[in-house]
């Protein structure tokens, strides 16, 4: 694995883990009133497209990061759709 690949995984870890506190807060409080539905719709769409691109290119940092982030952002979006 090249040094740049490690940078990719480090970036993936940083950006993906940024969603964990929000998911935990939404899960605990069951409130999403201050979260933008449009923003999360666009975000989830973008993450799905990045994941598709990563799979097509065979780039594991993109695949791993966007798979996990898509699950986390999708969880927030699901709560937003359910709880408004």
C-alpha contacts under 8 A as a table, 3 or more apart, distances in Angstrom:
res1	aa1	res2	aa2	distance
1	X	5	X	6.28
1	X	6	X	7.58
2	X	5	X	5.27
2	X	6	X	6.94
3	X	6	X	5.27
3	X	7	X	6.64
4	X	7	X	4.97
4	X	8	X	6.31
5	X	8	X	4.93
5	X	9	X	6.33
5	X	61	X	7.33
6	X	9	X	5.09
6	X	10	X	6.08
7	X	10	X	5.00
7	X	11	X	6.08
8	X	11	X	5.14
8	X	12	X	6.11
8	X	61	X	5.65
8	X	62	X	7.95
9	X	12	X	4.89
9	X	13	X	6.10
9	X	61	X	5.37
9	X	65	X	7.78
10	X	13	X	5.08
10	X	14	X	6.26
11	X	14	X	5.14
11	X	15	X	6.14
12	X	15	X	5.40
12	X	16	X	5.79
12	X	61	X	6.55
12	X	62	X	7.53
12	X	64	X	7.62
12	X	65	X	4.86
13	X	16	X	5.31
13	X	17	X	5.84
13	X	65	X	7.05
14	X	17	X	5.43
14	X	18	X	6.34
15	X	18	X	5.32
15	X	19	X	7.54
15	X	65	X	7.92
16	X	19	X	5.96
16	X	20	X	7.60
16	X	65	X	6.21
16	X	66	X	7.85
16	X	68	X	6.78
16	X	69	X	5.19
17	X	20	X	5.38
17	X	21	X	7.99
18	X	21	X	6.82
18	X	22	X	7.92
19	X	22	X	5.44
19	X	23	X	6.25
19	X	69	X	7.33
19	X	72	X	6.43
19	X	73	X	7.11
20	X	23	X	5.14
20	X	24	X	6.15
20	X	72	X	7.07
21	X	24	X	5.13
21	X	25	X	6.11
22	X	25	X	5.05
22	X	26	X	6.08
22	X	76	X	7.80
23	X	26	X	5.21
23	X	27	X	5.95
23	X	72	X	6.65
23	X	73	X	7.85
23	X	75	X	7.01
23	X	76	X	5.98
24	X	27	X	5.02
24	X	28	X	6.00
25	X	28	X	5.12
25	X	29	X	5.94
25	X	30	X	7.87
26	X	29	X	5.30
26	X	30	X	5.18
26	X	31	X	5.78
26	X	32	X	6.41
26	X	76	X	6.99
26	X	79	X	7.36
27	X	30	X	5.40
27	X	79	X	7.92
30	X	79	X	7.31
30	X	83	X	7.06
31	X	79	X	7.85
31	X	80	X	7.82
31	X	83	X	6.52
31	X	84	X	7.74
32	X	35	X	5.31
32	X	79	X	7.02
32	X	80	X	5.48
32	X	83	X	6.72
32	X	84	X	6.33
33	X	36	X	7.98
33	X	80	X	7.74
33	X	84	X	6.26
35	X	80	X	7.45
36	X	39	X	5.28
36	X	40	X	6.48
37	X	40	X	5.30
37	X	41	X	6.15
37	X	77	X	7.15
37	X	80	X	6.72
37	X	81	X	7.80
38	X	41	X	5.06
38	X	42	X	6.21
39	X	42	X	5.27
39	X	43	X	6.01
40	X	43	X	4.78
40	X	44	X	5.89
40	X	73	X	7.07
40	X	76	X	7.90
40	X	77	X	6.03
41	X	44	X	5.37
41	X	45	X	6.21
41	X	77	X	7.23
42	X	45	X	5.13
42	X	46	X	6.09
43	X	46	X	5.05
43	X	47	X	6.08
43	X	73	X	7.62
44	X	47	X	5.05
44	X	48	X	6.14
44	X	70	X	6.17
44	X	73	X	6.39
44	X	74	X	6.45
45	X	48	X	5.18
45	X	49	X	6.28
46	X	49	X	5.05
46	X	50	X	6.13
47	X	50	X	5.00
47	X	51	X	6.05
47	X	66	X	5.77
47	X	67	X	7.95
47	X	69	X	7.39
47	X	70	X	5.80
48	X	51	X	5.05
48	X	52	X	6.19
48	X	66	X	7.35
48	X	70	X	6.83
49	X	52	X	5.01
49	X	53	X	6.16
50	X	53	X	4.99
50	X	54	X	6.03
50	X	62	X	7.09
50	X	63	X	7.98
50	X	66	X	6.62
51	X	54	X	5.01
51	X	55	X	6.15
51	X	62	X	6.46
51	X	63	X	5.42
51	X	66	X	5.37
51	X	67	X	6.49
52	X	55	X	5.20
52	X	56	X	6.17
53	X	56	X	5.04
53	X	57	X	6.14
54	X	57	X	5.13
54	X	58	X	5.72
54	X	59	X	5.06
54	X	60	X	7.02
54	X	61	X	7.97
54	X	62	X	5.05
54	X	63	X	5.18
55	X	58	X	4.92
55	X	59	X	6.54
55	X	60	X	7.83
55	X	62	X	7.93
55	X	63	X	6.12
56	X	59	X	7.98
58	X	63	X	7.83
59	X	62	X	5.56
59	X	63	X	6.27
60	X	63	X	4.88
60	X	64	X	5.88
61	X	64	X	5.33
61	X	65	X	5.91
62	X	65	X	5.34
62	X	66	X	5.81
63	X	66	X	5.48
63	X	67	X	5.87
64	X	67	X	5.27
64	X	68	X	6.29
65	X	68	X	5.48
65	X	69	X	5.98
66	X	69	X	4.96
66	X	70	X	5.62
67	X	70	X	5.20
67	X	71	X	6.40
68	X	71	X	5.19
68	X	72	X	6.35
69	X	72	X	5.01
69	X	73	X	5.91
70	X	73	X	5.20
70	X	74	X	5.61
71	X	74	X	4.97
71	X	75	X	6.09
72	X	75	X	5.13
72	X	76	X	6.56
73	X	76	X	5.10
73	X	77	X	6.13
74	X	77	X	4.91
74	X	78	X	5.98
75	X	78	X	5.08
75	X	79	X	6.29
76	X	79	X	5.15
76	X	80	X	6.13
77	X	80	X	4.90
77	X	81	X	6.13
78	X	81	X	5.13
78	X	82	X	6.09
79	X	82	X	5.00
79	X	83	X	5.69
79	X	84	X	7.56
80	X	83	X	5.34
80	X	84	X	4.99
81	X	84	X	5.50
